[in-house]
Structures are given as structure tokens and as C-alpha cells.
Amino acid sequence: MHSNTIDPTSTHLLALRRATVEDLPGVLALLARTADWLNARGVRQWPAGGFPAERIVPLIEEGAMYLLDDGEEPVATVALDGHADPEFWSSEDDPGSALYVHKLSVARSHSGRGLGEALLDWAGLRVLATGRRWLRLDCSKDNARLQDYYRGQRFAHLRTVDLPHRASGALFQRAGGLRGGAFGTPLPFADRREPRTDRRESFVAEHV
């Protein structure tokens, strides 16, 4: 999940696209490997062994699950939608003013290439394209290193919601757009999303 400087020469063949039901095995496998890697380091945000298919299929069916692939297999995943977790985000947060990042995962074989940062930048551009203000996420409430990573990506820690049945609960947000605010900076992958049919998605497809 954590990566450093982007190497454009090593990422130019990657393409971002919406996941389909045919991608489900590969997406589940990548998330499972990331979950096991996290749990081996004492991070309990994701369940050991990964997520059951019934947690991921709705994201695919809604068009909210995206993946980066190199033409052979998924190398990173991210889900982006407008669904604010009601256990974390209240009406005072104006939930509709944000898009929410979930299931951000980068294969260990591709760590250190800046893909996590690039996907967050892409998500930030989507925020602006949909007329929203904030990019938000929740992460492990007990993992200071992960929280520092998101601070390094220009996210501000809003608060931590400590629920006994949730490993997550540290709430972060940053303004839409790129983390450095420099428009025109190329992302290290081709955006190959298929346009959606609804009006809002058509607006996004035209502006991102």
C-alpha cells in the first residue's frame, strides 16, 4: 500500500479500468495478499484472508471498483464512490460533499513505484469532476505509520472514531485535485475507463 517516487519508465504500460465480474478472482486474490501482508505486521484493518466475494461484487456491479493492470493481471485496486460509512461520517460532515476511497491495494511486486499516490491523485481529480469538495477515507485507528503515510499525501486527520467492533476509524480528508495542486501533471497510467450511461458519470468522463 505504501510506495515512494514514481518511475515513469516502469509504469507507462499500466492501464486503469473498471473491474468486471471476470476480474473478480484476480481482485480477490490481490486484496487477500494485501490483507495477509497487513495482518502479518499487526495491522488488523482488513480481515485475514481478504474479503468475501459478496463484499466486492456490489462494488464491481456499481462501477465503483477500479484496477490497474499490466495486460496480464491486476497490480493495484481502488474503490471510489459517494457512500459515506454511517458509523464514521455524520450529517455534520456533509457526506455528499466528498468521494470516499476504499480497498486501496498495490501488489507487493509493484510497491515503491508511486502507484498508491497516483491512484489517490486520480481520485482527487474525480472529486473535482463530480463537483464535490473532499476526498475522504478511513484507516486503521491503531496504525500510526499508515496514518503518517496519509498525512504525507496531504490528508488531514479529522478525528478517530473508536468503535470496539471496527479496526478502522481514523478519518482523513483532503481537498479535491492533486496532492500538490499542480494541474497538468501526467498520471503514470492510461485511463481506460468505459463511460457510464448516467448523467453524472458522463460529466466525469468528459472532464477527467
Phi and psi restraints in degrees (value plus and minus 20) as a CYANA .aco file:
   2 HIS   PHI    -122.1   -82.1
   2 HIS   PSI     112.3   152.3
   3 SER   PHI    -161.4  -121.4
   3 SER   PSI     147.3   187.3
   4 ASN   PHI    -136.0   -96.0
   4 ASN   PSI    -138.6   -98.6
   5 THR   PHI    -103.3   -63.3
   5 THR   PSI     117.1   157.1
   6 ILE   PHI     -91.5   -51.5
   6 ILE   PSI     112.4   152.4
   7 ASP   PHI    -128.5   -88.5
   7 ASP   PSI      78.9   118.9
   8 PRO   PHI     -77.4   -37.4
   8 PRO   PSI     -51.9   -11.9
   9 THR   PHI     -89.7   -49.7
   9 THR   PSI     -40.2    -0.2
  10 SER   PHI    -121.2   -81.2
  10 SER   PSI     -23.7    16.3
  11 THR   PHI    -140.1  -100.1
  11 THR   PSI     -22.3    17.7
  12 HIS   PHI     -88.5   -48.5
  12 HIS   PSI     -35.9     4.1
  13 LEU   PHI    -111.1   -71.1
  13 LEU   PSI     -22.0    18.0
  14 LEU   PHI     -99.3   -59.3
  14 LEU   PSI     126.4   166.4
  15 ALA   PHI    -152.6  -112.6
  15 ALA   PSI     118.5   158.5
  16 LEU   PHI    -116.7   -76.7
  16 LEU   PSI     112.8   152.8
  17 ARG   PHI    -171.4  -131.4
  17 ARG   PSI     144.2   184.2
  18 ARG   PHI     -91.3   -51.3
  18 ARG   PSI     118.5   158.5
  19 ALA   PHI     -91.3   -51.3
  19 ALA   PSI     126.4   166.4
  20 THR   PHI    -136.0   -96.0
  20 THR   PSI     151.6   191.6
  21 VAL   PHI     -81.5   -41.5
  21 VAL   PSI     -48.4    -8.4
  22 GLU   PHI     -86.8   -46.8
  22 GLU   PSI     -43.0    -3.0
  23 ASP   PHI    -103.4   -63.4
  23 ASP   PSI     -27.7    12.3
  24 LEU   PHI     -73.6   -33.6
  24 LEU   PSI     -69.0   -29.0
  25 PRO   PHI     -77.5   -37.5
  25 PRO   PSI     -63.0   -23.0
  26 GLY   PHI     -87.0   -47.0
  26 GLY   PSI     -59.6   -19.6
  27 VAL   PHI     -84.8   -44.8
  27 VAL   PSI     -66.1   -26.1
  28 LEU   PHI     -81.1   -41.1
  28 LEU   PSI     -60.2   -20.2
  29 ALA   PHI     -85.4   -45.4
  29 ALA   PSI     -63.0   -23.0
  30 LEU   PHI     -84.6   -44.6
  30 LEU   PSI     -64.8   -24.8
  31 LEU   PHI     -84.2   -44.2
  31 LEU   PSI     -56.8   -16.8
  32 ALA   PHI     -85.6   -45.6
  32 ALA   PSI     -63.0   -23.0
  33 ARG   PHI     -83.7   -43.7
  33 ARG   PSI     -60.2   -20.2
  34 THR   PHI     -86.1   -46.1
  34 THR   PSI     -62.1   -22.1
  35 ALA   PHI     -81.1   -41.1
  35 ALA   PSI     -62.9   -22.9
  36 ASP   PHI     -85.7   -45.7
  36 ASP   PSI     -59.3   -19.3
  37 TRP   PHI     -82.8   -42.8
  37 TRP   PSI     -63.3   -23.3
  38 LEU   PHI     -84.6   -44.6
  38 LEU   PSI     -67.9   -27.9
  39 ASN   PHI     -83.6   -43.6
  39 ASN   PSI     -54.5   -14.5
  40 ALA   PHI     -83.9   -43.9
  40 ALA   PSI     -40.6    -0.6
  41 ARG   PHI    -123.6   -83.6
  41 ARG   PSI      -5.9    34.1
  42 GLY   PHI      63.1   103.1
  42 GLY   PSI      -9.4    30.6
  43 VAL   PHI    -115.5   -75.5
  43 VAL   PSI      94.9   134.9
  44 ARG   PHI    -122.6   -82.6
  44 ARG   PSI       2.2    42.2
  45 GLN   PHI     -85.4   -45.4
  45 GLN   PSI     -60.1   -20.1
  46 TRP   PHI    -127.3   -87.3
  46 TRP   PSI     126.4   166.4
  47 PRO   PHI     -86.1   -46.1
  47 PRO   PSI     120.6   160.6
  48 ALA   PHI     -77.6   -37.6
  48 ALA   PSI     114.1   154.1
  49 GLY   PHI      69.1   109.1
  49 GLY   PSI     -24.0    16.0
  50 GLY   PHI      70.4   110.4
  50 GLY   PSI    -187.3  -147.3
  51 PHE   PHI    -117.6   -77.6
  51 PHE   PSI     126.0   166.0
  52 PRO   PHI     -89.5   -49.5
  52 PRO   PSI     135.6   175.6
  53 ALA   PHI     -77.6   -37.6
  53 ALA   PSI     -54.5   -14.5
  54 GLU   PHI     -87.5   -47.5
  54 GLU   PSI     -34.4     5.6
  55 ARG   PHI    -104.3   -64.3
  55 ARG   PSI     -45.5    -5.5
  56 ILE   PHI    -119.9   -79.9
  56 ILE   PSI     -54.4   -14.4
  57 VAL   PHI     -75.0   -35.0
  57 VAL   PSI     -65.9   -25.9
  58 PRO   PHI     -79.0   -39.0
  58 PRO   PSI     -56.2   -16.2
  59 LEU   PHI     -84.3   -44.3
  59 LEU   PSI     -59.2   -19.2
  60 ILE   PHI     -87.3   -47.3
  60 ILE   PSI     -65.1   -25.1
  61 GLU   PHI     -85.0   -45.0
  61 GLU   PSI     -51.5   -11.5
  62 GLU   PHI     -99.9   -59.9
  62 GLU   PSI     -28.4    11.6
  63 GLY   PHI      57.6    97.6
  63 GLY   PSI       0.1    40.1
  64 ALA   PHI    -118.2   -78.2
  64 ALA   PSI     -30.7     9.3
  65 MET   PHI    -119.0   -79.0
  65 MET   PSI     106.8   146.8
  66 TYR   PHI    -140.3  -100.3
  66 TYR   PSI     135.2   175.2
  67 LEU   PHI    -161.9  -121.9
  67 LEU   PSI     130.8   170.8
  68 LEU   PHI    -118.8   -78.8
  68 LEU   PSI     112.2   152.2
  69 ASP   PHI    -153.2  -113.2
  69 ASP   PSI     140.4   180.4
  70 ASP   PHI    -126.4   -86.4
  70 ASP   PSI       0.5    40.5
  71 GLY   PHI      72.8   112.8
  71 GLY   PSI     -29.0    11.0
  72 GLU   PHI    -145.0  -105.0
  72 GLU   PSI     -61.7   -21.7
  73 GLU   PHI    -176.7  -136.7
  73 GLU   PSI     141.0   181.0
  74 PRO   PHI     -86.8   -46.8
  74 PRO   PSI     115.2   155.2
  75 VAL   PHI    -133.1   -93.1
  75 VAL   PSI     -30.9     9.1
  76 ALA   PHI    -182.3  -142.3
  76 ALA   PSI     132.3   172.3
  77 THR   PHI    -154.3  -114.3
  77 THR   PSI     133.8   173.8
  78 VAL   PHI    -177.5  -137.5
  78 VAL   PSI     120.4   160.4
  79 ALA   PHI    -129.4   -89.4
  79 ALA   PSI     118.3   158.3
  80 LEU   PHI    -159.0  -119.0
  80 LEU   PSI     102.1   142.1
  81 ASP   PHI    -174.7  -134.7
  81 ASP   PSI    -198.4  -158.4
  82 GLY   PHI    -120.7   -80.7
  82 GLY   PSI      -3.5    36.5
  83 HIS   PHI    -109.1   -69.1
  83 HIS   PSI      84.7   124.7
  84 ALA   PHI    -102.6   -62.6
  84 ALA   PSI     107.0   147.0
  85 ASP   PHI     -82.1   -42.1
  85 ASP   PSI      96.4   136.4
  86 PRO   PHI     -86.6   -46.6
  86 PRO   PSI     -37.7     2.3
  87 GLU   PHI     -97.1   -57.1
  87 GLU   PSI     -36.3     3.7
  88 PHE   PHI    -133.1   -93.1
  88 PHE   PSI     -61.3   -21.3
  89 TRP   PHI    -126.4   -86.4
  89 TRP   PSI     108.4   148.4
  90 SER   PHI    -123.7   -83.7
  90 SER   PSI     154.1   194.1
  91 SER   PHI     -82.7   -42.7
  91 SER   PSI     -48.5    -8.5
  92 GLU   PHI     -85.9   -45.9
  92 GLU   PSI     -40.2    -0.2
  93 ASP   PHI    -102.2   -62.2
  93 ASP   PSI     -24.5    15.5
  94 ASP   PHI      31.7    71.7
  94 ASP   PSI      47.2    87.2
  95 PRO   PHI     -74.1   -34.1
  95 PRO   PSI     -52.8   -12.8
  96 GLY   PHI     -91.9   -51.9
  96 GLY   PSI     -26.2    13.8
  97 SER   PHI    -106.8   -66.8
  97 SER   PSI     -15.2    24.8
  98 ALA   PHI    -156.3  -116.3
  98 ALA   PSI     139.8   179.8
  99 LEU   PHI    -126.8   -86.8
  99 LEU   PSI     132.5   172.5
 100 TYR   PHI    -142.5  -102.5
 100 TYR   PSI     110.7   150.7
 101 VAL   PHI    -111.1   -71.1
 101 VAL   PSI     112.9   152.9
 102 HIS   PHI    -156.3  -116.3
 102 HIS   PSI     139.8   179.8
 103 LYS   PHI      33.4    73.4
 103 LYS   PSI      18.1    58.1
 104 LEU   PHI     -95.2   -55.2
 104 LEU   PSI     100.1   140.1
 105 SER   PHI    -167.8  -127.8
 105 SER   PSI     116.0   156.0
 106 VAL   PHI    -143.8  -103.8
 106 VAL   PSI     110.4   150.4
 107 ALA   PHI     -77.3   -37.3
 107 ALA   PSI     121.3   161.3
 108 ARG   PHI     -79.8   -39.8
 108 ARG   PSI     -50.7   -10.7
 109 SER   PHI     -87.4   -47.4
 109 SER   PSI     -33.8     6.2
 110 HIS   PHI    -138.8   -98.8
 110 HIS   PSI      -6.6    33.4
 111 SER   PHI     -90.2   -50.2
 111 SER   PSI     137.3   177.3
 112 GLY   PHI      61.6   101.6
 112 GLY   PSI     -11.6    28.4
 113 ARG   PHI    -129.9   -89.9
 113 ARG   PSI     -14.4    25.6
 114 GLY   PHI      59.4    99.4
 114 GLY   PSI      -5.5    34.5
 115 LEU   PHI     -90.9   -50.9
 115 LEU   PSI     -57.0   -17.0
 116 GLY   PHI     -81.3   -41.3
 116 GLY   PSI     -65.7   -25.7
 117 GLU   PHI     -82.3   -42.3
 117 GLU   PSI     -61.5   -21.5
 118 ALA   PHI     -85.5   -45.5
 118 ALA   PSI     -59.2   -19.2
 119 LEU   PHI     -86.7   -46.7
 119 LEU   PSI     -56.1   -16.1
 120 LEU   PHI     -87.3   -47.3
 120 LEU   PSI     -57.8   -17.8
 121 ASP   PHI     -83.1   -43.1
 121 ASP   PSI     -64.5   -24.5
 122 TRP   PHI     -78.6   -38.6
 122 TRP   PSI     -64.1   -24.1
 123 ALA   PHI     -82.6   -42.6
 123 ALA   PSI     -57.5   -17.5
 124 GLY   PHI     -83.6   -43.6
 124 GLY   PSI     -57.1   -17.1
 125 LEU   PHI     -87.1   -47.1
 125 LEU   PSI     -54.5   -14.5
 126 ARG   PHI     -85.0   -45.0
 126 ARG   PSI     -54.4   -14.4
 127 VAL   PHI     -76.8   -36.8
 127 VAL   PSI     -70.3   -30.3
 128 LEU   PHI     -84.3   -44.3
 128 LEU   PSI     -59.2   -19.2
 129 ALA   PHI     -86.2   -46.2
 129 ALA   PSI     -46.8    -6.8
 130 THR   PHI    -115.4   -75.4
 130 THR   PSI     -12.0    28.0
 131 GLY   PHI      55.6    95.6
 131 GLY   PSI      -1.4    38.6
 132 ARG   PHI    -117.2   -77.2
 132 ARG   PSI     159.1   199.1
 133 ARG   PHI    -131.4   -91.4
 133 ARG   PSI     -56.6   -16.6
 134 TRP   PHI    -141.4  -101.4
 134 TRP   PSI     128.6   168.6
 135 LEU   PHI    -128.5   -88.5
 135 LEU   PSI     105.9   145.9
 136 ARG   PHI    -148.8  -108.8
 136 ARG   PSI     138.0   178.0
 137 LEU   PHI    -178.5  -138.5
 137 LEU   PSI     142.6   182.6
 138 ASP   PHI    -142.1  -102.1
 138 ASP   PSI     127.4   167.4
 139 CYS   PHI    -162.5  -122.5
 139 CYS   PSI     159.1   199.1
 140 SER   PHI     -74.3   -34.3
 140 SER   PSI     109.2   149.2
 141 LYS   PHI     -96.2   -56.2
 141 LYS   PSI     -33.1     6.9
 142 ASP   PHI    -130.7   -90.7
 142 ASP   PSI     -16.4    23.6
 143 ASN   PHI    -126.0   -86.0
 143 ASN   PSI      72.8   112.8
 144 ALA   PHI     -84.1   -44.1
 144 ALA   PSI     -54.6   -14.6
 145 ARG   PHI     -85.8   -45.8
 145 ARG   PSI     -63.2   -23.2
 146 LEU   PHI     -84.7   -44.7
 146 LEU   PSI     -60.3   -20.3
 147 GLN   PHI     -83.7   -43.7
 147 GLN   PSI     -58.8   -18.8
 148 ASP   PHI     -85.4   -45.4
 148 ASP   PSI     -54.4   -14.4
 149 TYR   PHI     -78.9   -38.9
 149 TYR   PSI     -67.2   -27.2
 150 TYR   PHI     -89.4   -49.4
 150 TYR   PSI     -53.6   -13.6
 151 ARG   PHI     -80.6   -40.6
 151 ARG   PSI     -58.3   -18.3
 152 GLY   PHI     -86.7   -46.7
 152 GLY   PSI     -37.8     2.2
 153 GLN   PHI    -116.5   -76.5
 153 GLN   PSI       0.2    40.2
 154 ARG   PHI      53.6    93.6
 154 ARG   PSI      -2.1    37.9
 155 PHE   PHI    -104.4   -64.4
 155 PHE   PSI     123.7   163.7
 156 ALA   PHI    -123.5   -83.5
 156 ALA   PSI     114.8   154.8
 157 HIS   PHI     -97.0   -57.0
 157 HIS   PSI      99.8   139.8
 158 LEU   PHI    -106.4   -66.4
 158 LEU   PSI     -69.4   -29.4
 159 ARG   PHI    -194.5  -154.5
 159 ARG   PSI     149.3   189.3
 160 THR   PHI    -139.1   -99.1
 160 THR   PSI     104.9   144.9
 161 VAL   PHI    -117.4   -77.4
 161 VAL   PSI      93.6   133.6
 162 ASP   PHI    -120.1   -80.1
 162 ASP   PSI      72.3   112.3
 163 LEU   PHI    -124.8   -84.8
 163 LEU   PSI     112.1   152.1
 164 PRO   PHI     -82.5   -42.5
 164 PRO   PSI     -45.8    -5.8
 165 HIS   PHI    -115.3   -75.3
 165 HIS   PSI     -14.6    25.4
 166 ARG   PHI    -143.9  -103.9
 166 ARG   PSI     108.0   148.0
 167 ALA   PHI     -96.8   -56.8
 167 ALA   PSI     -49.8    -9.8
 168 SER   PHI    -103.2   -63.2
 168 SER   PSI     154.5   194.5
 169 GLY   PHI     130.0   170.0
 169 GLY   PSI     -28.1    11.9
 170 ALA   PHI    -103.4   -63.4
 170 ALA   PSI      96.1   136.1
 171 LEU   PHI    -120.5   -80.5
 171 LEU   PSI     109.9   149.9
 172 PHE   PHI    -150.2  -110.2
 172 PHE   PSI     131.6   171.6
 173 GLN   PHI    -170.9  -130.9
 173 GLN   PSI     135.7   175.7
 174 ARG   PHI    -164.8  -124.8
 174 ARG   PSI     140.6   180.6
 175 ALA   PHI     -85.6   -45.6
 175 ALA   PSI     131.8   171.8
 176 GLY   PHI     -82.0   -42.0
 176 GLY   PSI     137.8   177.8
 177 GLY   PHI      86.6   126.6
 177 GLY   PSI    -189.2  -149.2
 178 LEU   PHI     -97.8   -57.8
 178 LEU   PSI     133.4   173.4
 179 ARG   PHI     -83.5   -43.5
 179 ARG   PSI     -48.4    -8.4
 180 GLY   PHI    -117.0   -77.0
 180 GLY   PSI     -25.2    14.8
 181 GLY   PHI      56.0    96.0
 181 GLY   PSI      -7.3    32.7
 182 ALA   PHI    -117.8   -77.8
 182 ALA   PSI      77.8   117.8
 183 PHE   PHI     -90.4   -50.4
 183 PHE   PSI     130.7   170.7
 184 GLY   PHI      71.8   111.8
 184 GLY   PSI     -26.9    13.1
 185 THR   PHI     -92.1   -52.1
 185 THR   PSI     103.6   143.6
 186 PRO   PHI     -91.4   -51.4
 186 PRO   PSI     122.2   162.2
 187 LEU   PHI    -103.6   -63.6
 187 LEU   PSI     131.1   171.1
 188 PRO   PHI    -104.5   -64.5
 188 PRO   PSI      14.4    54.4
 189 PHE   PHI    -178.1  -138.1
 189 PHE   PSI     138.4   178.4
 190 ALA   PHI    -106.1   -66.1
 190 ALA   PSI     115.6   155.6
 191 ASP   PHI    -110.1   -70.1
 191 ASP   PSI      87.6   127.6
 192 ARG   PHI    -133.3   -93.3
 192 ARG   PSI       9.7    49.7
 193 ARG   PHI     -84.0   -44.0
 193 ARG   PSI     119.9   159.9
 194 GLU   PHI    -100.0   -60.0
 194 GLU   PSI     116.6   156.6
 195 PRO   PHI     -85.0   -45.0
 195 PRO   PSI     124.9   164.9
 196 ARG   PHI    -111.7   -71.7
 196 ARG   PSI     149.8   189.8
 197 THR   PHI    -114.9   -74.9
 197 THR   PSI     -37.9     2.1
 198 ASP   PHI     -97.1   -57.1
 198 ASP   PSI     141.6   181.6
 199 ARG   PHI     -84.2   -44.2
 199 ARG   PSI     -64.0   -24.0
 200 ARG   PHI     -84.0   -44.0
 200 ARG   PSI     -62.0   -22.0
 201 GLU   PHI     -87.3   -47.3
 201 GLU   PSI     -52.4   -12.4
 202 SER   PHI     -83.3   -43.3
 202 SER   PSI     -59.7   -19.7
 203 PHE   PHI     -81.7   -41.7
 203 PHE   PSI     -64.2   -24.2
 204 VAL   PHI     -83.0   -43.0
 204 VAL   PSI     -65.3   -25.3
 205 ALA   PHI     -80.7   -40.7
 205 ALA   PSI     -50.9   -10.9
 206 GLU   PHI     -99.9   -59.9
 206 GLU   PSI     -42.4    -2.4
 207 HIS   PHI    -134.6   -94.6
 207 HIS   PSI     -23.0    17.0
